[in-house]
Amino acid sequence: MRRRQFASLAAAAVAAVAAGRRISHASGARSGGARVVVVGGGFAGASCALALSGSCDVMLIDPDERYVTCPMSNAVIVGLRELESITVTRKGLRTRGVRVVGDRVVAVDTRRRQVRLSRGATVRFDRLVMAPGIRFLWGRPEGYTEAVSARMPHAWQAGRQTELLAAQLSAMRPGGVVAISVPAGPMRCPPGPFERASLIAGFLKQKNPRGKVLIFDANNHFPKQDVFVDAWQALYPGMIQWIPVVEGGAVVRVDPAAFSLTTSTGTHRADVINIIPPQAPSSIAVEAGLASDHGWCPIDPETFESTLVSGVHVIGDACIADPMPKAASSAHAQAGRCARAIVAGLGGHDGLGAGETAMESVCYSLLASDRALSIHARFELTDGKITQLPPPASAAGGPEEVRNAAAWYRRILADSFGA
């Protein structure tokens, strides 16, 4: 596919994000004064709250006033961005009528239709949207605890961890080795580790040209592998080595004292060790009975209502919405669909129309400061299941694609957080 066609796809994806940002209320009606409580203020929760504002009494509960996004955080690690540039506040949500409560939900009572907050207050709801994100499965690999992550950062939640990894990279000895461990199973932003490896190699090429990046992968394949590998060979020959599980890529143990990791092929030392642990839905989702035996939260893809607990919707990284990736653009698309279903269910005038059956997704991965990979996908419902329409389009381009990535990021911040 030609560059002009990919540019059109990128523009269409940005337009789709903008179109789903708010529910239209030409009649000015609200859904009978109903209250919708949204738990979690990441891309999924904030997008849903913003889409619902004006149609009902919507309250977003999240303990953090400032949210640091995972998208573009890899650019911060290598100095292409500042942390402040990927940080948003809740001001935009409040301006648009969302009531934001800075607290943590510690219990969900679906029978009484209320949630309990860490400071003791309870909040009632007519509909509940859970967008709790992920938790890390500490102890996998063996020895990798939350305390150890201060020495071997995961940087899979942006903020302090991003800064830790950036500092270690800058302080690495000449000719040093960076090891990245990729877990098996569903994870947030599947292409993210490989974008990170690309950008770190670009950093080393400029600052530490004898340095190397080892990717220990507990899988035998990764998203857009052919595009990434071609880019590595062209941009960073000999600097990045990908080790799949069949070649000993699964890390089974870490030793923070020796600063080493162990796989089936033995123990490996490195100068910077970035362990990305396996992931599961946030504990509150599990405690609320929303998670299945498989660990994630099953939903009705028509409405994103839980199939286990009625009256509760689950969106974002915590839900099972295969084949949609666990990514910001997917979370935003799910939030828009969920908001429309809630308004329709509460008796509002808006619902899911025939032209709103598809959900768009676009992911960008920076390969270098002046080169990026984009993955565009479209999903729709078929026989009650989410299906991906003919294979996702992708492209690796130069500065123009990097600008497209920046434009997408600005747009999704505005449409998710009112930023």
C-alpha positions as CSV (number, residue, x, y, z in Angstrom):
1,M,0.0,0.0,0.0
2,R,1.3,3.4,-0.9
3,R,2.2,6.2,1.5
4,R,-0.7,8.4,0.4
5,Q,-3.1,5.6,1.2
6,F,-1.6,5.2,4.7
7,A,-1.8,8.9,5.3
8,S,-5.5,8.7,4.5
9,L,-5.9,5.7,6.9
10,A,-4.2,7.7,9.6
11,A,-6.5,10.7,9.0
12,A,-9.5,8.5,9.1
13,A,-8.4,6.9,12.4
14,V,-7.9,10.4,14.0
15,A,-11.3,11.4,12.7
16,A,-12.9,8.3,14.2
17,V,-11.4,9.1,17.6
18,A,-12.8,12.6,17.3
19,A,-16.2,11.4,16.3
20,G,-16.5,9.1,19.3
21,R,-15.5,11.7,21.8
22,R,-18.9,12.9,22.9
23,I,-22.5,11.6,22.5
24,S,-24.6,14.1,20.6
25,H,-27.5,15.5,22.6
26,A,-29.6,17.5,20.2
27,S,-32.6,17.1,22.4
28,G,-30.7,18.3,25.5
29,A,-32.2,15.4,27.4
30,R,-30.4,13.7,30.3
31,S,-31.0,10.0,31.1
32,G,-33.5,10.6,33.9
33,G,-30.8,12.0,36.3
34,A,-29.2,8.6,36.5
35,R,-25.7,8.3,37.9
36,V,-22.9,6.5,36.2
37,V,-19.8,5.9,38.2
38,V,-16.5,5.3,36.3
39,V,-13.7,3.6,38.2
40,G,-10.3,4.3,36.8
41,G,-9.0,7.4,35.0
42,G,-6.8,6.1,32.2
43,F,-7.6,6.3,28.5
44,A,-10.6,3.9,28.9
45,G,-12.2,5.5,32.0
46,A,-11.6,9.1,31.1
47,S,-12.9,8.6,27.5
48,C,-16.0,7.0,28.8
49,A,-16.7,9.7,31.4
50,L,-16.1,12.4,28.8
51,A,-18.5,10.7,26.3
52,L,-21.2,10.4,29.0
53,S,-20.9,14.0,30.2
54,G,-24.1,15.9,29.4
55,S,-26.2,12.8,29.2
56,C,-26.2,11.7,32.9
57,D,-24.6,12.5,36.2
58,V,-21.2,11.0,35.6
59,M,-18.5,10.6,38.3
60,L,-15.0,9.4,37.7
61,I,-13.1,8.0,40.7
62,D,-9.3,7.8,40.5
63,P,-6.7,8.5,43.2
64,D,-4.3,10.4,40.9
65,E,-4.8,14.0,39.9
66,R,-2.1,13.7,37.3
67,Y,-1.9,10.8,34.8
68,V,1.2,9.9,33.0
69,T,0.5,8.1,29.7
70,C,2.3,4.9,28.6
71,P,2.0,6.0,24.9
72,M,5.1,8.1,24.1
73,S,6.8,7.1,27.4
74,N,9.5,5.2,25.5
75,A,10.4,8.5,23.8
76,V,10.9,10.0,27.3
77,I,13.3,7.1,28.2
78,V,15.7,8.1,25.4
79,G,15.3,11.9,25.8
80,L,13.1,12.6,22.8
81,R,10.4,13.9,25.1
82,E,10.0,15.3,28.6
83,L,7.9,13.5,31.2
84,E,5.7,16.6,31.5
85,S,4.8,16.3,27.9
86,I,3.0,13.0,28.5
87,T,1.3,14.1,31.7
88,V,-2.3,15.2,31.9
89,T,-4.5,16.5,34.7
90,R,-8.2,16.0,35.4
91,K,-9.0,19.7,34.7
92,G,-10.3,19.1,31.1
93,L,-12.8,16.5,32.5
94,R,-14.1,18.8,35.2
95,T,-14.5,21.6,32.7
96,R,-16.8,19.3,30.6
97,G,-19.0,18.4,33.5
98,V,-17.4,15.2,34.9
99,R,-17.3,15.0,38.7
100,V,-13.8,13.8,39.5
101,V,-13.3,12.2,43.0
102,G,-9.6,11.8,44.0
103,D,-9.9,8.5,45.9
104,R,-9.5,4.8,45.5
105,V,-12.4,2.3,45.2
106,V,-11.8,-0.6,47.7
107,A,-15.1,-2.5,47.4
108,V,-17.9,-2.9,44.9
109,D,-21.4,-3.9,46.1
110,T,-23.5,-4.6,43.1
111,R,-26.6,-5.6,45.1
112,R,-26.8,-2.2,46.8
113,R,-25.4,-0.6,43.7
114,Q,-22.6,1.3,45.5
115,V,-18.9,1.5,45.8
116,R,-16.9,2.1,48.9
117,L,-13.9,4.4,48.9
118,S,-10.6,4.1,50.8
119,R,-11.6,7.0,53.0
120,G,-14.8,5.3,54.1
121,A,-17.4,7.1,51.9
122,T,-19.8,5.2,49.8
123,V,-21.1,6.3,46.4
124,R,-24.2,4.9,44.8
125,F,-24.6,4.2,41.1
126,D,-27.2,3.3,38.5
127,R,-24.5,2.0,36.2
128,L,-20.9,1.2,36.9
129,V,-18.0,1.3,34.5
130,M,-14.9,-0.5,35.6
131,A,-11.7,0.7,33.8
132,P,-9.2,-0.4,36.4
133,G,-6.3,-1.3,34.1
134,I,-3.8,-3.9,35.0
135,R,-1.8,-5.2,37.9
136,F,1.6,-6.8,37.8
137,L,2.1,-10.5,38.8
138,W,5.0,-10.0,41.2
139,G,7.2,-13.0,41.7
140,R,7.2,-13.8,38.0
141,P,10.0,-14.3,37.1
142,E,11.2,-15.6,40.5
143,G,12.8,-12.9,42.5
144,Y,11.1,-10.0,40.7
145,T,9.3,-8.1,43.4
146,E,7.9,-4.6,43.6
147,A,10.9,-3.6,45.7
148,V,13.3,-5.1,43.1
149,S,11.6,-3.0,40.4
150,A,13.5,0.0,41.8
151,R,16.7,-1.6,40.7
152,M,15.4,-3.4,37.6
153,P,12.6,-1.1,36.4
154,H,9.7,-2.4,34.3
155,A,8.7,1.1,33.2
156,W,5.3,-0.4,32.1
157,Q,3.5,2.2,34.2
158,A,4.8,5.6,33.2
159,G,6.1,8.1,35.7
160,R,8.8,7.4,38.2
161,Q,9.7,4.0,36.6
162,T,10.2,5.8,33.3
163,E,12.7,8.2,34.9
164,L,14.5,5.3,36.6
165,L,15.1,3.5,33.3
166,A,16.1,6.7,31.6
167,A,18.7,7.4,34.3
168,Q,20.1,3.9,34.2
169,L,20.4,4.1,30.4
170,S,22.3,7.4,30.6
171,A,24.6,6.1,33.2
172,M,25.5,2.8,31.5
173,R,29.2,2.0,31.0
174,P,30.6,2.2,27.4
175,G,29.9,-1.0,25.6
176,G,27.3,-2.1,28.1
177,V,24.3,-4.4,27.6
178,V,20.6,-3.6,28.0
179,A,18.4,-6.6,28.6
180,I,14.6,-6.4,28.1
181,S,12.4,-9.3,29.3
182,V,9.0,-9.7,27.5
183,P,6.4,-11.9,29.3
184,A,4.1,-14.5,27.8
185,G,0.3,-14.0,27.8
186,P,-1.9,-10.9,27.2
187,M,-0.1,-7.7,28.0
188,R,-0.6,-3.9,27.7
189,C,0.8,-2.6,24.4
190,P,2.2,-5.7,22.7
191,P,4.5,-3.8,20.3
192,G,5.8,-1.6,23.2
193,P,8.9,-3.7,24.1
194,F,10.1,-3.7,20.5
195,E,9.5,0.1,20.2
196,R,11.6,0.4,23.4
197,A,14.4,-1.7,22.0
198,S,14.4,0.3,18.8
199,L,14.6,3.7,20.6
200,I,17.2,2.4,23.1
201,A,19.4,1.2,20.2
202,G,19.0,4.6,18.6
203,F,20.1,6.2,21.8
204,L,23.1,3.9,22.1
205,K,24.1,4.5,18.5
206,Q,24.5,8.2,19.3
207,K,25.8,8.0,22.9
208,N,27.3,4.5,23.4
209,P,27.9,3.0,20.0
210,R,29.4,-0.3,21.3
211,G,26.3,-0.9,23.5
212,K,23.9,-3.7,22.7
213,V,20.2,-4.6,23.4
214,L,19.1,-8.2,24.2
215,I,15.4,-9.0,24.0
216,F,14.6,-12.1,26.1
217,D,11.1,-13.0,24.8
218,A,8.8,-15.6,26.4
219,N,7.0,-15.8,23.0
220,N,8.0,-17.1,19.5
221,H,6.6,-14.2,17.6
222,F,5.8,-10.5,18.2
223,P,3.6,-7.9,16.4
224,K,4.9,-6.7,13.0
225,Q,8.0,-8.7,13.6
226,D,9.1,-8.5,9.9
227,V,8.9,-4.7,9.9
228,F,10.8,-4.3,13.2
229,V,13.5,-6.7,12.1
230,D,14.0,-5.0,8.8
231,A,14.2,-1.6,10.5
232,W,16.8,-3.0,13.0
233,Q,18.9,-4.4,10.2
234,A,18.8,-1.1,8.4
235,L,19.2,1.3,11.3
236,Y,21.0,-0.7,14.0
237,P,23.0,-3.6,12.4
238,G,24.4,-5.9,15.1
239,M,23.0,-3.9,18.0
240,I,19.7,-5.7,18.7
241,Q,19.4,-9.4,19.4
242,W,15.9,-11.0,19.8
243,I,15.9,-14.3,21.7
244,P,12.6,-16.2,21.4
245,V,11.4,-18.7,23.9
246,V,12.6,-21.7,21.8
247,E,16.1,-20.3,22.1
248,G,16.0,-19.6,25.8
249,G,14.1,-16.3,25.8
250,A,11.9,-16.9,28.8
251,V,13.4,-15.4,32.0
252,V,12.7,-17.6,35.0
253,R,14.7,-15.9,37.7
254,V,16.4,-12.6,38.4
255,D,19.1,-11.8,41.0
256,P,19.2,-8.1,41.9
257,A,22.4,-8.5,43.9
258,A,24.3,-10.0,41.0
259,F,22.3,-7.9,38.5
260,S,21.6,-11.0,36.4
261,L,18.8,-12.9,34.9
262,T,18.4,-16.7,34.3
263,T,16.9,-18.5,31.4
264,S,17.0,-22.2,30.2
265,T,20.3,-21.4,28.6
266,G,22.0,-20.1,31.8
267,T,22.6,-17.0,33.7
268,H,23.1,-13.7,31.9
269,R,24.5,-10.5,33.3
270,A,23.6,-7.0,31.9
271,D,24.2,-3.4,32.8
272,V,20.6,-2.3,32.5
273,I,17.8,-4.9,33.1
274,N,14.3,-4.0,32.1
275,I,11.9,-6.7,33.4
276,I,8.3,-6.4,32.1
277,P,6.3,-8.8,34.3
278,P,3.2,-10.8,33.4
279,Q,0.0,-8.9,33.8
280,A,-3.6,-9.4,35.0
281,P,-6.6,-7.1,35.7
282,S,-6.4,-4.8,38.7
283,S,-7.3,-6.5,42.0
284,I,-10.5,-4.5,42.4
285,A,-11.9,-6.1,39.2
286,V,-11.1,-9.6,40.6
287,E,-12.6,-8.8,44.0
288,A,-15.7,-7.5,42.3
289,G,-16.2,-10.9,40.6
290,L,-15.6,-9.6,37.1
291,A,-12.6,-11.9,36.2
292,S,-13.0,-15.3,34.7
293,D,-11.0,-18.4,35.4
294,H,-8.6,-17.2,32.6
295,G,-7.8,-14.1,34.7
296,W,-9.3,-11.4,32.6
297,C,-12.8,-9.9,32.5
298,P,-15.3,-11.3,29.9
299,I,-17.8,-8.8,28.4
300,D,-20.7,-8.6,26.0
301,P,-19.0,-6.9,23.0
302,E,-22.3,-5.2,22.1
303,T,-22.3,-3.1,25.3
304,F,-19.1,-4.1,27.2
305,E,-21.3,-5.2,30.1
306,S,-19.7,-7.9,32.2
307,T,-21.0,-11.4,31.4
308,L,-20.5,-12.3,35.1
309,V,-22.0,-9.3,36.9
310,S,-25.0,-7.5,35.5
311,G,-25.1,-3.7,35.5
312,V,-21.3,-3.4,35.4
313,H,-19.3,-2.6,32.3
314,V,-15.6,-3.4,31.9
315,I,-13.5,-1.5,29.3
316,G,-9.8,-1.1,28.6
317,D,-6.9,-3.3,29.4
318,A,-8.8,-5.4,32.0
319,C,-11.4,-6.8,29.6
320,I,-11.4,-9.6,27.1
321,A,-12.0,-8.0,23.8
322,D,-9.9,-10.1,21.5
323,P,-8.7,-9.5,18.8
324,M,-8.5,-5.9,19.9
325,P,-5.0,-5.1,21.4
326,K,-4.7,-3.8,24.9
327,A,-3.8,-0.3,23.7
328,A,-4.9,3.3,24.2
329,S,-6.8,3.5,20.9
330,S,-8.7,0.3,21.6
331,A,-9.6,1.6,25.1
332,H,-10.9,4.8,23.6
333,A,-13.0,2.9,21.0
334,Q,-14.4,0.6,23.6
335,A,-15.3,3.6,25.9
336,G,-17.3,5.2,23.1
337,R,-19.3,2.1,22.4
338,C,-19.9,1.4,26.1
339,A,-21.1,5.0,26.7
340,R,-23.6,4.8,23.9
341,A,-24.9,1.5,25.2
342,I,-25.3,2.9,28.7
343,V,-27.2,6.0,27.5
344,A,-29.5,3.8,25.4
345,G,-30.0,1.4,28.4
346,L,-30.9,4.3,30.7
347,G,-33.6,5.5,28.3
348,G,-31.7,8.3,26.6
349,H,-32.1,9.2,23.0
350,D,-28.7,8.0,21.9
351,G,-27.7,4.5,21.2
352,L,-25.7,2.3,18.9
353,G,-26.7,3.2,15.3
354,A,-26.1,1.1,12.2
355,G,-23.1,3.3,11.3
356,E,-21.5,2.8,14.7
357,T,-20.9,-0.9,14.7
358,A,-17.1,-0.7,13.8
359,M,-14.4,0.3,16.2
360,E,-11.1,1.8,14.9
361,S,-7.7,1.3,16.3
362,V,-4.3,2.8,15.4
363,C,-1.0,2.1,17.1
364,Y,2.3,3.9,16.5
365,S,5.7,2.6,17.3
366,L,8.7,4.9,17.0
367,L,11.7,3.1,15.4
368,A,14.0,6.1,15.6
369,S,13.7,9.8,16.2
370,D,12.8,10.2,12.5
371,R,11.0,7.0,11.7
372,A,7.9,5.3,12.9
373,L,5.7,2.2,12.3
374,S,1.9,2.5,12.3
375,I,-0.7,-0.3,12.6
376,H,-4.3,0.5,11.6
377,A,-7.1,-1.9,12.4
378,R,-10.9,-2.0,12.2
379,F,-13.1,-4.2,14.3
380,E,-16.8,-5.0,14.1
381,L,-19.3,-7.4,15.6
382,T,-20.0,-10.7,13.8
383,D,-22.4,-13.2,15.3
384,G,-21.9,-11.6,18.8
385,K,-18.1,-11.6,18.6
386,I,-15.5,-8.9,17.9
387,T,-13.8,-9.6,14.6
388,Q,-11.0,-7.9,12.8
389,L,-11.8,-6.7,9.3
390,P,-9.2,-7.6,6.7
391,P,-5.8,-7.7,8.0
392,P,-4.5,-4.5,9.7
393,A,-2.7,-2.1,7.4
394,S,0.7,-1.1,8.5
395,A,3.5,1.1,7.3
396,A,7.0,2.1,8.3
397,G,7.8,5.7,7.2
398,G,10.1,8.6,7.9
399,P,9.5,12.0,9.4
400,E,5.9,12.2,8.0
401,E,4.9,9.1,9.9
402,V,6.6,10.5,13.1
403,R,4.4,13.6,12.7
404,N,1.4,11.4,12.2
405,A,2.2,9.7,15.5
406,A,2.5,13.1,17.3
407,A,-0.8,14.3,15.8
408,W,-2.6,11.1,16.8
409,Y,-1.2,11.5,20.4
410,R,-2.4,15.1,20.7
411,R,-5.8,14.1,19.4
412,I,-6.4,11.1,21.7
413,L,-5.3,13.2,24.7
414,A,-7.9,15.8,23.8
415,D,-10.6,13.3,23.1
416,S,-9.9,11.2,26.2
417,F,-9.0,13.8,28.8
418,G,-10.2,17.1,27.3
419,A,-6.5,18.0,27.4
